[in-house]
Amino acid sequence: MLIHFGVHCSINFVKTKNRVHVSNGRTIKDGEGHWGLSINDITSIGNFAKYISCAVTYKQSALDLMMLYTQEHLAQYHKYVLGVHAEKIVKIEDIGE
C-alpha cells in the first residue's frame, strides 16, 4: 500500500528471544517478535513524512525533522534521485506467446 504514496520499503518480521524482564516493578515477557519497516531511499522518506502522520508526538517530531532534512537534501541533489528505485525479482515465468 505504501507504494501508492511513493514510498519504496520492505516489511520484515524480526523474531525475538523468549525473555522476561522487569520494568517499573512489572514483569514483562517478550513476544515472539515484531514487524519492522525499512525505508531505503531519501525520496521515499520524504514521501512518507509528507503523506503519513504518527499519533505518538516524539515520533511525529522526528518525522517532521526528517521531512525538513529531505526537502533540503532533495532541493540540492534532486536531479540525481529523480524516479530511481530498485525492485527485487523473485521469479520469472513463461506466460506463452
Buried (B, 14 or more C-beta within 10 A) or exposed (E): EBEEEBBBBEEEEEEEEEEEEEEEEEEEEEEEEEEEEEBEBBBBBBBBBBEEEEEEEEEEEEBEEBBEBBEEBBEEEEEEBEEEEEEEEEEEEEEEE
